[in-house]
């Protein structure tokens, strides 16, 4: 006797697997966040010390011109908006990588000495090389971030599997304190240096133009692609060194590539906007709450959530006062309470 399956007899569709439902839900949420990011990019073009009407912005984007409004939109607001997306993506991915590699939801890219390296490089450039202008700070800060992070890894990365991530963090924090002390001493002795660097060191997008966008774009693109490709390897690493190795994971390669991507991403982001605190901490936290512990989803969600937060913070800073509050201060005001919540939350500590 031939038995007819119920689905074939009634024409009913077999139920979808939980995995397929979860993947479809996550994909839909990611698309929704991307749409939100695009909308915020558009809104940011209208917001500033002087809000612009829609028709003026649209005319500037589609037809250009040499009037004041067109120059304001195309020379300042469009590159500022694009840079917010690039820097946000870089710091979001850098934070997600840092937390995954160290298996610590409280880890931040600055723990590797990225911010301290960028800061002291700019201080030395202003004081002893006579460098002036934000566009010239970019390359000095990028070089400083890379050099200091490399030194941290050389000191703390010895041993099998690329060294203990906790030891790397301890070395990074120690080096950061040392460099920050040196930077503070130099600026105390040179008031002109302090005056020149104070706005950059607060973290700001003010005055950034196309040269900085094109300068950091290739580094952030390469770093982003590299970071997104590590999702599966980071999932294996989260199981612990012994189990990951038994499954065939190459922890040394994963950590080396991961730390290299963190250095490039956060070095470029810090160079473009100055030290931005807490963004690399907030975005992965939000991403984990949305998609769970799977790094294949945490990474792309962090890459979208971070620029959303960054754009919102930048617009808030522009609207609070006429002279503008640096975006780094806004993220600090939001991030500091979040850090307290994270430290008190056991669920956040167990989510990796």
C-alpha positions in Angstrom: 0.0 0.0 0.0 1.3 3.4 -0.9 1.1 6.0 1.9 0.4 9.6 0.8 2.2 12.3 2.8 -0.3 14.8 4.4 1.5 17.7 2.8 1.2 16.1 -0.7 -2.4 15.1 -0.2 -3.7 18.4 1.2 -1.3 20.8 -0.7 0.0 22.2 2.6 3.4 23.7 2.7 5.9 22.0 5.0 6.8 24.1 8.0 10.0 26.1 7.8 12.9 25.1 10.0 13.7 27.4 13.0 17.1 28.1 11.4 15.4 29.4 8.2 13.0 31.5 10.2 15.9 32.9 12.3 17.9 33.7 9.2 15.0 35.4 7.4 14.2 37.4 10.5 17.8 38.6 10.9 18.1 39.4 7.2 14.9 41.5 7.4 16.1 43.4 10.5 19.5 44.1 8.8 17.7 45.5 5.7 15.5 47.6 8.0 18.5 49.0 9.7 20.2 49.8 6.4 17.1 51.7 5.3 17.1 53.6 8.6 20.8 54.5 8.0 20.1 55.8 4.5 17.2 57.9 5.9 19.5 59.3 8.6 22.1 60.1 6.0 19.5 62.2 4.2 18.3 64.0 7.3 21.9 64.8 8.3 22.2 67.0 5.2 19.5 69.3 6.4 20.7 69.6 10.1 23.3 72.0 11.4 23.9 75.4 12.9 21.6 76.6 10.1 18.9 74.2 9.0 18.4 74.0 5.2 15.1 73.5 3.3 14.6 70.4 1.3 14.4 72.1 -2.1 17.7 73.9 -1.5 19.5 70.7 -0.5 18.0 68.8 -3.4 19.0 71.5 -5.9 22.5 71.4 -4.5 22.8 67.6 -4.9 21.3 67.4 -8.4 22.4 70.5 -10.1 25.2 71.9 -8.0 26.1 75.5 -8.2 28.5 78.1 -6.7 26.1 79.7 -4.3 26.6 79.5 -0.5 24.0 76.8 0.1 25.4 74.5 -2.7 29.0 74.9 -1.4 27.9 74.2 2.2 26.1 71.0 1.1 28.6 69.5 -1.4 31.8 70.7 0.3 31.0 70.1 4.0 27.8 68.3 4.7 28.0 65.5 2.2 31.6 64.5 3.1 30.8 64.9 6.8 27.8 62.5 6.4 29.9 60.0 4.4 32.7 60.2 6.9 30.3 59.5 9.8 29.2 56.3 8.0 32.8 55.3 7.3 34.1 56.0 10.8 31.0 54.5 12.5 31.4 51.3 10.4 35.2 51.1 11.2 34.7 51.5 14.9 31.7 49.2 15.1 33.5 46.4 13.3 36.7 47.1 15.3 34.8 46.8 18.6 33.0 43.6 17.5 36.3 42.0 16.6 38.0 43.1 19.8 35.2 41.7 21.9 35.1 38.4 20.0 38.8 37.8 20.1 39.2 38.7 23.8 35.8 37.0 24.6 35.0 40.1 26.7 31.8 42.1 26.0 33.4 45.1 27.8 36.4 45.2 25.5 37.0 48.4 23.4 39.5 48.9 20.5 41.2 51.6 22.5 42.5 48.9 24.9 45.0 48.0 22.2 46.5 51.5 22.3 45.0 52.8 19.1 43.7 56.1 20.6 46.9 56.7 22.6 49.1 56.0 19.6 47.1 58.3 17.3 47.0 61.1 20.0 50.7 61.1 20.8 51.6 61.0 17.1 49.6 64.2 16.5 51.0 65.9 19.6 54.6 65.2 18.4 53.7 66.3 14.8 52.3 69.6 16.0 55.0 70.3 18.6 58.2 69.2 16.8 57.3 69.0 13.1 55.1 72.1 12.8 52.2 70.2 11.3 49.0 72.2 11.1 45.5 71.4 9.8 43.2 68.5 10.3 43.9 67.0 6.9 47.6 66.8 7.9 46.8 65.2 11.3 45.2 62.2 9.6 48.4 60.5 8.3 50.3 61.2 11.5 47.6 59.7 13.7 47.1 56.7 11.4 50.8 56.0 11.5 50.9 56.4 15.3 47.9 54.0 15.8 49.5 51.3 13.7 53.0 51.6 15.3 51.7 51.5 18.8 49.3 48.6 18.2 52.2 46.7 16.5 54.4 47.3 19.6 51.6 46.2 21.9 51.2 42.9 19.9 54.9 42.3 19.8 55.1 42.6 23.6 51.9 40.9 24.6 51.4 38.5 21.7 54.1 36.1 22.4 53.2 32.4 22.9 51.1 29.9 21.1 48.0 30.8 19.2 49.1 34.5 19.0 49.3 35.0 22.8 46.7 35.4 25.5 44.1 38.1 24.6 43.9 39.1 28.2 47.6 39.7 28.3 47.4 41.8 25.1 44.7 44.0 26.7 46.9 44.5 29.8 49.9 45.5 27.7 47.7 47.8 25.6 46.3 49.5 28.7 49.7 49.9 30.2 51.2 51.4 27.0 48.2 53.7 26.6 48.6 55.1 30.1 52.3 55.7 29.5 51.7 57.4 26.1 48.9 59.5 27.5 51.1 60.7 30.3 53.8 61.7 27.8 51.3 63.5 25.6 49.9 65.3 28.6 53.4 66.4 29.7 54.2 67.7 26.2 50.9 69.7 25.9 51.5 71.2 29.3 54.8 72.6 28.2 53.4 73.7 24.9 50.1 75.6 25.2 50.0 76.2 21.4 50.0 72.4 20.9 47.1 72.0 23.4 45.1 74.8 21.7 45.7 73.2 18.2 44.8 69.6 19.2 41.9 70.1 21.7 39.1 70.0 19.1 40.6 67.0 17.3 41.2 65.1 20.6 37.5 65.6 21.6 36.4 63.7 18.5 34.7 65.7 15.9 33.6 65.7 12.2 33.5 69.5 12.0 35.4 70.8 9.0 36.1 67.4 7.4 36.1 67.6 3.6 36.6 65.2 0.7 40.3 64.8 1.0 39.9 63.0 4.3 37.0 60.9 3.0 39.1 59.6 0.0 42.2 59.2 2.3 40.6 56.8 4.7 38.1 55.1 2.4 40.4 52.3 1.0 41.7 51.4 4.5 38.2 51.1 5.9 37.0 49.1 2.9 39.8 46.6 3.2 39.5 46.3 6.9 35.7 45.9 6.7 35.9 43.1 4.2 38.6 41.4 6.2 36.5 41.7 9.4 33.3 40.3 7.9 35.2 37.3 6.5 36.2 36.2 10.1 32.7 35.5 11.4 32.9 31.7 11.1 36.5 31.5 12.6 35.4 33.7 15.5 32.5 31.4 16.3 34.9 28.6 16.6 37.3 30.6 18.7 34.4 31.4 21.1 34.3 27.7 22.1 37.6 28.0 23.8 41.2 27.3 22.6 41.2 23.6 23.2 37.9 22.8 21.6 38.5 25.2 18.7 41.8 23.5 17.9 40.1 20.1 18.0 37.7 21.4 15.4 40.5 22.4 13.2 40.4 26.2 13.8 43.6 28.1 13.3 43.6 30.5 16.2 46.9 32.1 15.5 45.8 33.1 12.0 42.4 34.3 13.2 43.9 36.4 15.9 46.7 37.9 13.7 44.2 38.8 11.0 41.7 40.0 13.5 44.2 42.3 15.3 45.5 43.6 11.9 41.9 44.4 10.9 41.3 46.2 14.2 44.4 48.2 13.7 43.5 49.3 10.2 39.9 50.0 10.9 40.3 51.9 14.2 43.5 53.6 13.1 41.7 55.0 10.0 38.6 55.9 12.0 40.5 57.7 14.8 42.7 59.5 12.2 39.6 60.9 10.5 37.5 61.9 13.4 39.8 61.9 16.5 39.4 59.5 19.4 35.8 58.4 19.7 35.0 56.7 22.9 32.4 54.0 23.6 31.1 53.6 20.0 33.1 50.4 19.6 31.6 49.2 22.9 27.9 50.2 22.2 27.4 48.9 18.7 28.4 45.2 19.3 26.3 45.3 22.6 23.2 46.4 20.6 24.0 43.9 17.8 24.3 41.0 20.3 20.9 41.9 21.9 19.3 41.8 18.4 20.9 38.6 16.8 22.5 36.7 19.7 26.0 35.3 19.9 26.6 34.4 16.3 29.6 36.4 15.0 28.5 36.0 11.4 25.6 38.3 12.3 27.1 40.4 15.0 29.8 41.8 12.6 27.4 43.1 9.9 24.9 44.3 12.4 27.7 46.2 14.2 28.8 47.7 10.9 25.3 49.2 10.5 24.3 50.0 14.1 27.5 52.0 14.8 27.1 54.5 12.0 23.4 54.9 13.0 24.5 55.8 16.5 27.3 58.0 15.2 25.1 60.0 12.8 22.5 60.5 15.6 25.2 61.7 18.0 26.6 64.0 15.4 23.2 65.5 14.7 22.5 65.9 18.4 25.8 67.7 18.8 25.0 70.1 16.0 21.5 70.9 17.4 22.4 71.4 21.1 24.3 74.6 20.7 25.1 76.9 17.8 28.8 76.4 18.2 28.4 72.6 18.0 29.2 69.9 20.6 31.9 67.5 19.4 30.4 64.1 18.5 33.0 62.4 20.8 31.5 64.1 23.8 28.0 63.0 22.8 29.0 59.4 22.5 30.8 59.6 25.8 27.6 60.9 27.5 25.7 58.0 26.1 28.4 55.4 26.4 29.4 55.9 30.1 25.9 55.0 31.5 25.8 52.0 29.1 29.2 50.8 30.5 27.7 50.8 34.0 24.7 48.8 32.8 27.0 46.3 31.0 29.1 45.8 34.1 26.0 45.2 36.2 24.4 42.8 33.7 25.3 39.2 34.0 23.5 38.4 30.8 25.9 40.7 28.8 28.9 39.0 30.3 27.5 35.6 29.3 26.4 36.5 25.8 29.7 35.6 24.2 
